[in-house]
């Protein structure tokens, strides 16, 4: 694998949005470009991309709130799945979070996304029972959950 991981750069935006759309991570009520702009104001060094040459082939957004870390928008390009891109992104995000003193990391996976659930199981993530709830403070698009 000739892929390296680096911090997101503004010039990556179109490629990252296309990646997220191809991976089924976007929703009509969540403007991915607004999510990118927001992330760039808070811990932008925790927004990572995997690149193969000049091509963005993976991404992950991480964050740390002082209690736990979170992972969002983990995606690998269809052309690079099964090659360790996702695992490398998670490993680097975990490394950066741990360097900040983060004791644990969590993420959310939609219940019907069995592929992602299997991926995280293989990385040692353990499912737990919680009631996830949210409230939108800024509306990006029409309706939908947080």
N, C-alpha and C positions, 0 to 999 in steps of 0.2 A: 504494500500500500504506500503510495507516494503522496499522502495527504498530510498536511500540517494544520495545526489549530492556532488561531490567533484571535485577537479581539475584533469584533465587528467594526467596520469602517462605513461611513455614510455612503460611499460608492457601492456598498454591498446591498443596499436596500431593495432594489428591484429583484435581484437574484434571490434574496432571502424570502421575499413575499411569494415569488414564484415557487420556491421550494416548499414553503408552508402550504400553499394552495395544492400542490401536487401530492403532499402527504396527508391532505384532508384535515389540516389543523385550523383552518380559518372558519369563521362562522359569520353570517350576515350582520349580526349585531355587534361584532367585535372588529373594528377597523385595524388590520395588522400594521398599517403605517402609523397610526396613532399609538399603537402599542410600542412600536420601535422608538418613536419620538419620546414617549414617556420613559422608556428604559434608558435612553441616552442621558436623562437628567438624574438618574439614580443608579449608582454602581454600574456605569457603562462598561467597566473592565470585566464584569461578569456576564457580558453578552458575547458569546463566542461563535465563531464560524470555523468550519473545516473547509479547507481549500485544496483542490487538486490542480496545480498550475495556477491559472487565473480563475478557475471555476469554483464557485461556492457549491459544496456538495453536502453540507450539514450545518446545523445550528443548534444552539441551546442558550436559553436565557436562564440565568441563575440570580438569586437574590438572598440576602441574609438580613433578618430583622432584629438580630440580637438574641433571639430565642431558638430559631430554626432556620435552615436554609430551604429554599424551594427551587425546583427545576420546572421550566416551562418551555414550550416550543422546541422540544427535542425533535429533530428531523434529520433523516439522511436521504439523499437523492436516490431515486429508484435504481439508478445505474451503479450506486455504490453500497447498496444494502447487502448485508452479509459479509462485509469486508472489514468490520471493526470500527467504522466511523462513529456510530452511535456510542459504542463502548468508550472510545477515546474521548469523545466530547463529555460524557458523564464523568469519566475519570478526571479530566482536567477541571471541570466545574467543581467536583468534590475536593480536589486539591486546593483550589483557590478559596473555597468556602472554609475548609479546615484551617488554612493559613490565617483566616480572619477570626478564628476561635469558634467557629460554628460546630456545635456538638452533634447535630443530626440534620438530615436532609429529607425532605418529603416532596411528593408530587401528586398530581391528580391525573387519573386515566379514566376516560369514559368507560362505563361497564361493558359496552359491546366491543371494545377495542382489544380483542384477545391477543393479537400479535404484540401489542405494546405490553400487555400484562405479562406475557411469556418472556419478553425481552428483559423487563425489570426483575422478574423472578430469577432469571439466570444471573443477574448482577447482584443478587442477594437482598433485594428490596422485599420487604414483608408487607403484605396487605393488612390493614386494620380497619375495624368498624368505626366509622364516624358519620355523623350527619353533616354533610357539607351544605352550607347555606351562604348566600351572598346578597348583596344589594348594590345595584349600579348607582354610582354617584354622578357619572358623566355618560350620557347616552351617545354612542358612536353610530349606531345604525338602528334599524327597525326591530323592536322587541327582542325577546330571547333572554335566556338566563345570563348570569354574570359569567 
